[in-house]
Amino acid sequence: MNLVWLKKLRIAVSLLFFVATTLLFIDFAHLLSAALFTPINYLEFIPSLLKFLALGTLASAGFLVVLLLTLLFGRVYCSTVCPLGTLQDFISYFSLKWRKKKKYKYSQPLNTLRYLILILVTVLFAGGIILAINILDPFSGFGRITALLFKPAVVGINNVAAAIFNSLNIYWIYPAEIKGIHITPLILPIITIGVVGWLSMKKGRLYCNSLCPVGSLLGFISNYSLFKIKIDLSTCDNCGKCGTVCKASCIDVKKKGVDFSRCVNCFNCFAICPYNSLNYVYSIEEKKVPLKPQDALQRRNLLLGFTAYLLGYAGIAYGQTKVKVYTNNTVPVFKKLAVSPPGSVGITRLNDTCTACNICVSACPSQVLQPSWFEYGVIGIFQPRLDAGAGYCTYDCTICGEVCPTGAILPLVLEEKKLTQLGKAKFIKENCIVETQKTECGACSERCPTKAVHMIPYNGLFLPEVRDQYCIGCGACEYSCPTVPYKAIYVEGNAIHQKAEKPIEEKLEQKIENKSEFPF
């Protein structure tokens, strides 16, 4: 039976998911609606699972669909939906083009390693520690790579093009900027792309069948899937071509068997078999081919794969404005708590449910959301936080809650978001230029959307004063404060978000006396 169409269908579906997911992460101009994130994120296994645990609704139970598809057809999630899997396919494809003589061959499974990692991740998660999932979840790994490495490169290319076109008086491409760039959040995505890229070039989908907990879980379930690849022994002539294109290295051509726990349903074998000896059939009675345990040498070779290549960080900051800063301040600022995103409810809940995919970081229009380092401690590494040095939380924006795939950031209606107190502003008079420079400022008060920061008389000038009950912790005051290296006003995060009072609207009364027909 000629089943080449299965490979073509797999390629088309995987490209659809890959392109859509990538565009959502690199959309620096925010041209795409946040509503587009929902159908894409619905089938991502770990984000969907965490969102289901957080909300308990079937609308967030995409992982159940993935489990059902796996029970029916095997690891179709790994071959089509998972963007990191498709990225590996791209790397493997170009690696084969570069090294034309390179071929795949059957290898023993790394069952001890893969299931040990799966058990470790599960035990840590059951104990309330999500760090292992943050590091190994394929969707989150792809998100960090795309948002923190690929997106700045795209912005850099855009800005170069904008500069060229602007010189020609063509303005339909405009420059953009990347804020809050730090080297520390780049460590994990660089290591991830290094490990994934190296393993993909050498062994195809070895990452999926050794380090990925989702791949290990779905692989275990695939042993019992209803439809499997079957080799027709009556027509197979032992040419071995199917094994040379199997990027999971799971086809044993000598024993004419397939390790279904590692098969990612790429269907490359169907396209190359000259005798159409491969079928995709209902095989509830099929027995799994026994496989030998992995020897110690291969395990040591796998550990060598953790040595990642160092990658450069591309990005061109263009069109940034310069502001006057004041340096005569001496009181250091020590924040006790970071500021978690609106809708996260609090720091502990965010740490327990966020996989650090950075989709909110990429979607945030003001770029105030940045990946953390140790602001939340080791457990919350790379999870989003508000960085008032990069921007401030826009008063009428709720995008982060709309795009979050795990429910770590719950969607808020705009009126609720406007009263959610993420933290409270703290004022340090000794750092303020009204005190140090004896000059007027008021930038913090002008930016404050709730007027929690208002000005009071002080030595013939006006000094900021914070009214905690109106403050929502958006960071606008801290962002606009011109003092360095220490801010005169900053936001201290709330461990659990609170509710602020609705700001009092000040009515302006203006009397106009129309003594003549034309008062002007």
C-alpha positions as CSV (number, residue, x, y, z in Angstrom):
1,M,0.0,0.0,0.0
2,N,1.4,3.4,-1.1
3,L,1.2,5.7,1.9
4,V,3.5,8.5,0.8
5,W,0.6,10.9,1.4
6,L,0.9,10.4,5.1
7,K,4.4,12.1,5.0
8,K,3.0,15.0,2.9
9,L,0.1,15.5,5.3
10,R,2.5,15.4,8.3
11,I,4.8,18.0,6.7
12,A,1.8,20.3,5.9
13,V,0.4,20.1,9.4
14,S,3.7,20.5,11.1
15,L,4.6,23.6,9.0
16,L,1.2,25.1,9.8
17,F,1.7,24.8,13.6
18,F,5.4,25.8,13.4
19,V,4.9,28.9,11.3
20,A,1.8,30.0,13.4
21,T,3.6,29.5,16.7
22,T,6.8,31.2,15.5
23,L,4.9,34.2,14.2
24,L,3.1,34.6,17.5
25,F,6.4,34.7,19.3
26,I,8.3,37.1,16.9
27,D,5.4,39.5,16.3
28,F,7.3,42.6,17.5
29,A,4.9,45.0,15.8
30,H,1.9,43.3,17.5
31,L,0.0,42.8,14.3
32,L,-1.6,39.5,15.3
33,S,-4.6,39.4,17.6
34,A,-4.2,37.7,21.0
35,A,-7.2,35.5,20.2
36,L,-5.0,33.6,17.7
37,F,-2.9,32.2,20.6
38,T,-5.8,30.2,22.0
39,P,-6.2,27.5,19.2
40,I,-2.4,27.2,18.8
41,N,-1.8,26.8,22.6
42,Y,-4.7,24.5,23.1
43,L,-2.9,21.4,21.9
44,E,0.5,22.1,23.6
45,F,0.7,19.3,26.1
46,I,2.3,20.7,29.3
47,P,0.8,24.2,29.0
48,S,-2.6,22.6,28.5
49,L,-2.2,20.2,31.4
50,L,-1.2,23.0,33.8
51,K,-4.0,25.3,32.6
52,F,-6.5,22.4,33.2
53,L,-5.1,21.9,36.7
54,A,-5.4,25.6,37.4
55,L,-8.9,26.2,35.9
56,G,-10.4,22.7,35.8
57,T,-12.4,23.3,32.6
58,L,-12.7,21.1,29.5
59,A,-12.0,24.3,27.4
60,S,-8.4,24.0,28.7
61,A,-8.1,20.2,28.3
62,G,-6.2,20.1,25.1
63,F,-3.7,17.6,26.6
64,L,-6.6,15.0,26.7
65,V,-7.0,15.4,23.0
66,V,-3.2,14.8,22.6
67,L,-3.5,11.6,24.8
68,L,-6.4,10.4,22.7
69,L,-4.6,11.0,19.5
70,T,-1.6,9.1,20.9
71,L,-3.7,6.2,21.9
72,L,-5.1,6.0,18.4
73,F,-2.2,6.9,16.1
74,G,1.0,7.1,18.1
75,R,3.2,10.2,18.6
76,V,1.5,12.5,16.1
77,Y,1.9,15.3,18.6
78,C,5.7,15.0,18.4
79,S,5.7,15.0,14.6
80,T,3.2,17.8,13.9
81,V,2.1,20.0,16.9
82,C,5.4,20.3,18.8
83,P,7.3,23.3,17.4
84,L,10.6,22.2,19.0
85,G,10.2,18.8,17.2
86,T,9.7,20.6,13.9
87,L,12.8,22.8,14.6
88,Q,14.8,19.6,15.0
89,D,13.4,18.3,11.7
90,F,14.7,21.5,10.0
91,I,18.1,21.1,11.6
92,S,18.3,17.4,10.6
93,Y,17.1,18.2,7.1
94,F,19.8,20.8,6.4
95,S,22.4,18.6,8.2
96,L,21.6,15.8,5.7
97,K,21.8,18.2,2.8
98,W,25.2,19.4,4.0
99,R,26.5,15.9,4.7
100,K,24.9,14.0,1.8
101,K,26.4,10.6,2.8
102,K,25.0,10.8,6.3
103,K,22.4,8.1,7.0
104,Y,20.5,7.1,10.1
105,K,20.7,3.6,11.5
106,Y,19.0,1.7,14.3
107,S,20.3,2.4,17.8
108,Q,19.4,1.0,21.2
109,P,16.9,3.0,23.3
110,L,18.0,5.1,26.2
111,N,15.2,3.8,28.3
112,T,17.0,4.2,31.7
113,L,17.8,7.9,31.1
114,R,14.5,8.9,29.5
115,Y,12.2,7.3,32.1
116,L,14.4,8.4,34.9
117,I,14.0,12.0,33.7
118,L,10.2,11.5,33.4
119,I,9.9,10.1,36.9
120,L,12.1,12.9,38.3
121,V,10.0,15.6,36.6
122,T,6.8,14.0,37.8
123,V,8.0,13.7,41.4
124,L,9.2,17.3,41.5
125,F,6.0,18.5,40.0
126,A,3.9,16.5,42.5
127,G,6.0,18.1,45.2
128,G,5.2,21.6,43.9
129,I,8.5,22.2,42.2
130,I,8.0,23.2,38.5
131,L,11.6,24.1,37.7
132,A,12.3,20.8,35.9
133,I,9.3,21.3,33.7
134,N,10.4,24.9,32.9
135,I,13.7,23.6,31.6
136,L,12.6,20.5,29.7
137,D,9.1,21.4,28.4
138,P,9.5,21.5,24.6
139,F,7.0,24.2,24.0
140,S,8.5,26.5,26.6
141,G,12.0,25.7,25.3
142,F,11.0,26.7,21.8
143,G,9.3,29.8,23.2
144,R,12.4,31.0,24.9
145,I,14.6,30.3,21.9
146,T,12.2,32.2,19.6
147,A,11.4,35.1,21.9
148,L,14.9,35.7,23.3
149,L,17.1,34.7,20.3
150,F,15.1,34.7,17.1
151,K,12.9,37.8,17.7
152,P,15.8,40.2,18.4
153,A,17.5,38.9,15.2
154,V,14.2,39.7,13.3
155,V,14.0,43.1,14.8
156,G,17.6,43.7,13.8
157,I,16.9,42.8,10.2
158,N,13.8,44.9,10.2
159,N,15.7,47.9,11.5
160,V,18.4,47.6,8.9
161,A,15.8,47.4,6.2
162,A,14.0,50.4,7.8
163,A,17.2,52.5,7.7
164,I,17.8,51.6,4.0
165,F,14.3,52.3,2.9
166,N,14.1,55.5,5.0
167,S,17.2,56.8,3.1
168,L,15.2,56.3,-0.1
169,N,12.2,58.1,1.4
170,I,10.2,54.9,1.7
171,Y,8.5,54.7,5.1
172,W,6.3,51.6,5.0
173,I,8.9,49.8,7.1
174,Y,9.5,51.4,10.4
175,P,12.2,50.7,13.1
176,A,11.4,48.9,16.4
177,E,13.4,48.5,19.6
178,I,14.0,45.7,22.1
179,K,14.0,46.8,25.7
180,G,15.3,45.1,28.9
181,I,18.0,43.1,27.2
182,H,20.1,41.2,29.7
183,I,22.6,38.4,29.2
184,T,21.5,36.1,32.0
185,P,18.1,35.2,30.6
186,L,19.8,34.1,27.4
187,I,21.8,31.4,29.1
188,L,19.0,28.7,29.1
189,P,17.8,29.3,25.5
190,I,21.4,29.3,24.2
191,I,22.0,26.0,26.0
192,T,18.7,24.6,24.8
193,I,19.4,25.4,21.1
194,G,22.9,24.2,21.5
195,V,21.9,20.8,22.9
196,V,18.9,20.4,20.6
197,G,20.9,21.5,17.5
198,W,23.8,19.2,18.3
199,L,21.7,16.1,18.9
200,S,19.5,16.9,15.8
201,M,22.6,17.1,13.6
202,K,24.0,13.9,15.0
203,K,21.1,11.7,15.8
204,G,17.8,13.2,14.5
205,R,15.1,13.1,17.2
206,L,17.4,11.8,20.0
207,Y,16.4,14.8,22.2
208,C,12.8,13.7,21.9
209,N,13.7,10.2,22.9
210,S,16.1,10.9,25.7
211,L,15.6,14.2,27.5
212,C,12.1,15.3,26.7
213,P,9.6,14.3,29.4
214,V,6.6,14.8,27.0
215,G,8.3,12.5,24.4
216,S,8.9,9.8,27.0
217,L,5.4,9.9,28.3
218,L,3.8,9.8,24.9
219,G,6.3,7.2,23.8
220,F,5.2,4.9,26.6
221,I,1.6,5.4,25.6
222,S,2.4,4.7,22.0
223,N,3.3,1.2,22.8
224,Y,-0.4,0.6,23.1
225,S,-1.7,2.8,20.2
226,L,-4.3,1.2,18.0
227,F,-2.7,2.1,14.7
228,K,1.0,1.2,14.1
229,I,3.5,0.8,11.4
230,K,3.8,-2.8,10.3
231,I,6.4,-4.3,8.0
232,D,5.0,-6.8,5.5
233,L,7.5,-9.7,5.7
234,S,6.2,-11.3,2.5
235,T,7.3,-8.4,0.3
236,C,10.2,-6.9,2.2
237,D,13.6,-7.8,0.7
238,N,15.8,-6.5,3.5
239,C,17.1,-3.5,1.5
240,G,17.3,-1.5,4.8
241,K,16.4,1.8,3.2
242,C,13.6,2.5,5.7
243,G,16.2,2.5,8.5
244,T,18.4,5.0,6.8
245,V,15.7,7.7,6.8
246,C,14.3,6.9,10.3
247,K,15.3,10.0,12.3
248,A,14.2,8.3,15.5
249,S,16.6,5.4,14.8
250,C,13.8,3.0,15.9
251,I,13.5,0.6,12.8
252,D,15.5,-2.6,13.4
253,V,16.0,-3.7,9.8
254,K,17.6,-7.0,10.8
255,K,14.6,-8.0,13.0
256,K,12.1,-6.2,10.9
257,G,10.6,-4.5,13.9
258,V,9.8,-1.0,15.1
259,D,10.3,0.5,18.5
260,F,7.0,2.3,18.8
261,S,8.0,4.1,22.0
262,R,10.5,6.1,19.9
263,C,8.7,6.3,16.6
264,V,7.5,9.9,16.1
265,N,5.3,9.1,13.1
266,C,7.3,11.1,10.6
267,F,6.4,8.5,7.9
268,N,9.7,9.0,6.1
269,C,9.9,5.2,5.7
270,F,6.8,5.1,3.6
271,A,8.3,7.5,1.1
272,I,11.5,5.5,0.5
273,C,10.4,1.9,0.6
274,P,10.6,0.6,-3.1
275,Y,8.3,-2.3,-2.4
276,N,5.5,-0.6,-0.4
277,S,6.2,-3.1,2.3
278,L,5.3,-0.7,5.1
279,N,1.7,-0.4,6.2
280,Y,-0.2,1.7,8.8
281,V,-2.7,-0.7,10.3
282,Y,-5.0,-1.5,13.2
283,S,-2.7,-3.6,15.4
284,I,-4.2,-4.1,18.8
285,E,-2.7,-7.6,18.8
286,E,0.7,-6.6,17.6
287,K,3.6,-7.4,20.0
288,K,6.3,-5.0,20.8
289,V,9.7,-5.9,19.4
290,P,12.1,-6.7,22.3
291,L,15.0,-4.4,22.4
292,K,18.4,-4.7,24.1
293,P,19.3,-2.3,27.0
294,Q,21.5,0.6,26.3
295,D,25.2,0.0,27.0
296,A,27.3,2.3,29.2
297,L,29.4,3.7,26.3
298,Q,26.3,5.2,24.6
299,R,25.2,6.7,27.8
300,R,28.5,8.4,28.2
301,N,28.3,9.7,24.6
302,L,24.9,11.1,25.4
303,L,26.3,13.1,28.3
304,L,28.8,14.7,26.0
305,G,25.9,16.2,24.1
306,F,25.2,18.6,27.0
307,T,28.3,20.7,25.9
308,A,26.4,23.4,24.0
309,Y,27.8,25.7,21.4
310,L,28.1,29.4,22.3
311,L,25.8,31.4,20.1
312,G,25.9,35.1,19.4
313,Y,23.1,37.3,20.3
314,A,21.7,39.3,17.3
315,G,19.7,42.5,17.6
316,I,20.0,46.2,16.6
317,A,18.5,48.8,18.9
318,Y,17.4,51.6,16.6
319,G,15.4,54.8,17.2
320,Q,15.8,54.9,21.0
321,T,15.4,58.3,22.6
322,K,17.9,59.8,25.1
323,V,16.7,61.3,28.3
324,K,18.5,63.5,30.8
325,V,19.5,61.6,33.9
326,Y,20.7,62.7,37.4
327,T,23.4,60.9,39.3
328,N,23.7,62.7,42.6
329,N,21.8,60.1,44.6
330,T,23.3,57.8,47.2
331,V,20.6,55.6,48.8
332,P,20.7,52.0,47.3
333,V,17.4,50.4,46.3
334,F,16.9,46.9,47.6
335,K,13.6,45.2,46.5
336,K,12.4,42.4,48.7
337,L,9.9,41.0,46.2
338,A,9.7,41.1,42.4
339,V,6.5,42.2,40.7
340,S,4.5,39.4,39.1
341,P,2.2,39.9,36.1
342,P,-1.4,41.0,36.5
343,G,-3.6,37.9,36.6
344,S,-0.9,35.7,38.3
345,V,-2.7,36.3,41.6
346,G,0.7,36.1,43.4
347,I,4.3,35.0,43.2
348,T,3.8,31.5,44.7
349,R,1.0,30.7,42.3
350,L,3.0,31.9,39.4
351,N,6.0,29.9,40.4
352,D,3.8,26.8,40.7
353,T,2.1,27.0,37.3
354,C,4.3,28.9,34.9
355,T,6.6,27.0,32.5
356,A,8.6,30.1,31.5
357,C,7.6,29.8,27.9
358,N,8.0,33.6,27.6
359,I,5.0,33.9,25.3
360,C,3.7,36.7,27.5
361,V,7.2,38.4,27.3
362,S,7.0,38.3,23.6
363,A,3.4,39.5,23.4
364,C,3.7,42.4,25.9
365,P,3.4,45.6,23.9
366,S,5.3,47.8,26.4
367,Q,8.0,45.1,27.0
368,V,7.7,45.5,30.8
369,L,7.5,41.8,31.1
370,Q,11.0,40.3,31.1
371,P,12.3,36.8,32.0
372,S,13.5,36.7,35.6
373,W,16.9,35.5,36.8
374,F,16.9,34.9,40.6
375,E,14.3,37.5,41.4
376,Y,11.9,34.7,42.3
377,G,14.6,32.4,43.6
378,V,15.9,29.3,41.8
379,I,12.5,27.8,41.4
380,G,11.1,30.7,39.5
381,I,14.1,31.2,37.1
382,F,13.1,32.6,33.7
383,Q,9.5,33.2,34.7
384,P,8.1,36.6,33.7
385,R,8.4,39.6,36.0
386,L,7.7,43.3,35.6
387,D,11.0,45.1,34.9
388,A,10.3,48.9,35.3
389,G,13.7,49.5,33.7
390,A,12.3,48.3,30.4
391,G,8.8,49.7,30.5
392,Y,5.7,49.8,32.6
393,C,2.4,47.9,32.7
394,T,0.0,49.7,30.4
395,Y,-3.2,50.7,32.3
396,D,-5.6,49.4,29.7
397,C,-3.8,46.3,28.5
398,T,-4.7,42.7,29.4
399,I,-2.8,40.8,26.7
400,C,-0.5,38.7,28.9
401,G,-3.6,37.0,30.5
402,E,-5.1,36.4,27.0
403,V,-2.0,34.6,25.6
404,C,-0.9,32.6,28.6
405,P,-1.2,28.9,27.7
406,T,-0.9,27.4,31.2
407,G,-3.3,29.6,33.3
408,A,-0.4,30.9,35.3
409,I,-1.6,34.4,34.2
410,L,-5.4,34.4,34.3
411,P,-7.3,36.6,31.9
412,L,-8.7,39.7,33.6
413,V,-11.5,42.0,32.5
414,L,-10.1,45.5,32.0
415,E,-11.9,47.0,35.0
416,E,-10.7,44.3,37.3
417,K,-7.1,44.7,36.0
418,K,-7.2,48.4,36.6
419,L,-7.8,47.8,40.3
420,T,-5.3,44.9,40.7
421,Q,-2.5,46.0,43.0
422,L,0.7,44.2,41.8
423,G,2.8,46.1,44.3
424,K,3.2,49.5,46.0
425,A,5.4,52.4,45.0
426,K,8.1,53.4,47.6
427,F,9.6,56.9,47.6
428,I,13.1,57.7,48.7
429,K,13.4,61.5,49.2
430,E,17.2,61.4,49.4
431,N,17.4,60.2,45.8
432,C,14.9,62.7,44.3
433,I,16.3,65.6,42.3
434,V,13.9,67.9,44.1
435,E,16.1,67.2,47.1
436,T,19.5,66.7,45.5
437,Q,19.3,69.2,42.7
438,K,16.8,71.7,44.2
439,T,14.9,71.6,40.9
440,E,11.4,70.7,39.9
441,C,10.6,67.3,38.3
442,G,7.2,65.5,38.8
443,A,7.8,62.9,36.1
444,C,6.5,60.1,38.4
445,S,3.3,61.9,39.1
446,E,2.7,62.8,35.5
447,R,3.0,59.1,34.4
448,C,1.0,57.6,37.2
449,P,-2.3,56.5,35.7
450,T,-4.2,56.4,39.0
451,K,-2.6,59.5,40.5
452,A,-1.4,57.5,43.4
453,V,1.7,59.6,43.2
454,H,0.7,63.2,43.7
455,M,2.8,66.3,44.4
456,I,2.9,68.2,47.7
457,P,4.6,71.5,48.6
458,Y,8.3,71.2,49.7
459,N,10.7,74.1,50.2
460,G,9.1,76.2,47.6
461,L,9.0,73.2,45.2
462,F,6.8,70.1,44.9
463,L,7.8,66.7,46.2
464,P,6.1,63.3,45.3
465,E,3.9,61.5,47.8
466,V,2.6,58.0,47.4
467,R,-1.0,57.2,48.3
468,D,-0.9,53.4,48.7
469,Q,-4.6,52.8,48.4
470,Y,-4.6,54.0,44.8
471,C,-1.3,52.5,43.7
472,I,-1.5,49.4,41.4
473,G,2.2,48.8,41.1
474,C,2.4,49.3,37.3
475,G,5.9,50.7,37.5
476,A,5.1,53.9,35.4
477,C,6.6,56.1,38.2
478,E,9.8,54.0,38.4
479,Y,10.2,53.9,34.7
480,S,9.9,57.6,34.3
481,C,12.2,58.5,37.2
482,P,15.3,60.1,35.7
483,T,17.8,59.4,38.6
484,V,20.6,56.9,38.3
485,P,22.1,54.6,39.5
486,Y,19.3,54.5,42.2
487,K,15.7,55.4,41.6
488,A,14.0,57.9,43.8
489,I,10.8,55.9,43.5
490,Y,10.4,52.2,42.8
491,V,7.8,49.4,43.1
492,E,7.9,46.8,45.8
493,G,6.0,43.7,44.7
494,N,3.1,42.2,46.6
495,A,3.5,38.5,47.4
496,I,-0.3,38.2,46.8
497,H,-2.0,40.7,44.6
498,Q,-4.4,43.0,46.4
499,K,-7.2,45.3,45.3
500,A,-6.6,49.0,45.0
501,E,-9.2,51.7,45.6
502,K,-10.8,53.3,42.5
503,P,-9.0,56.6,41.9
504,I,-10.9,59.8,42.5
505,E,-11.6,61.6,39.3
506,E,-10.8,65.3,39.6
507,K,-13.3,67.5,37.8
508,L,-12.0,70.6,36.2
509,E,-14.3,73.6,36.5
510,Q,-13.8,76.4,34.1
511,K,-15.9,79.5,34.0
512,I,-16.2,81.4,30.8
513,E,-17.8,84.8,30.7
514,N,-19.2,85.7,27.4
515,K,-19.6,89.4,27.6
516,S,-19.5,89.9,23.9
517,E,-20.7,87.9,21.0
518,F,-17.2,86.9,20.1
519,P,-15.2,86.5,23.3
520,F,-11.9,85.8,21.5
